[in-house]
Amino acid sequence: MPKMKTHKATAKRFKRTGSGKWVRNRANRIHRHNKTKRAKRELDKKIVVSPADRKRVERLLPYH
């Protein structure tokens, strides 16, 4: 059976933590000029991928 291919666009957007969870950036460019400074700082932080999307990310990144 051939090897599975990594989805490169997904590989650039998601990283695995030391405990095996997936993290992603928040969408922080949407109407950023209307937000407070605190809200914009919060958007700079990483967030753990939801359990509903975890299976899809793992299928796109088989060797990560």
C-alpha positions as CSV (number, residue, x, y, z in Angstrom):
1,M,0.0,0.0,0.0
2,P,1.4,3.4,-0.9
3,K,2.4,6.0,1.7
4,M,-0.2,8.6,2.7
5,K,0.6,12.2,1.8
6,T,0.8,15.1,4.2
7,H,-1.6,17.9,3.4
8,K,1.0,20.8,3.3
9,A,-1.4,23.7,3.9
10,T,-2.7,21.9,7.0
11,A,0.9,21.2,8.2
12,K,1.7,24.9,8.1
13,R,-1.4,25.8,10.2
14,F,-1.4,23.2,13.0
15,K,1.3,22.0,15.4
16,R,1.3,19.2,17.9
17,T,2.1,19.9,21.6
18,G,4.2,17.8,23.8
19,S,1.2,16.1,25.3
20,G,-0.2,15.2,21.8
21,K,-2.8,17.9,21.4
22,W,-3.2,20.0,18.2
23,V,-3.0,23.8,18.5
24,R,-3.9,26.4,15.9
25,N,-3.8,30.2,15.5
26,R,-7.0,32.2,15.8
27,A,-8.4,34.1,12.9
28,N,-7.2,37.5,13.9
29,R,-7.4,39.7,10.8
30,I,-11.2,39.8,10.6
31,H,-12.3,43.4,11.4
32,R,-9.3,43.8,13.6
33,H,-9.6,47.6,13.6
34,N,-13.0,47.4,15.5
35,K,-11.6,45.5,18.4
36,T,-10.1,46.6,21.7
37,K,-6.4,46.2,22.4
38,R,-7.1,43.4,24.8
39,A,-9.3,41.6,22.3
40,K,-6.5,41.8,19.7
41,R,-3.9,40.5,22.2
42,E,-6.2,37.5,22.9
43,L,-6.3,36.7,19.2
44,D,-2.5,36.4,19.1
45,K,-2.6,33.4,21.4
46,K,-2.8,29.8,20.2
47,I,-5.9,27.6,20.9
48,V,-6.3,23.9,21.2
49,V,-8.2,22.3,18.3
50,S,-11.7,21.2,19.3
51,P,-12.5,17.5,19.6
52,A,-14.9,17.8,16.7
53,D,-12.1,18.8,14.3
54,R,-9.3,16.7,15.8
55,K,-10.0,13.7,13.7
56,R,-10.0,15.7,10.5
57,V,-6.6,17.3,11.3
58,E,-5.1,13.9,12.1
59,R,-6.3,12.4,8.9
60,L,-4.7,15.3,6.9
61,L,-1.4,15.0,8.9
62,P,-0.7,11.2,9.2
63,Y,3.0,11.4,10.1
64,H,3.0,14.4,12.5
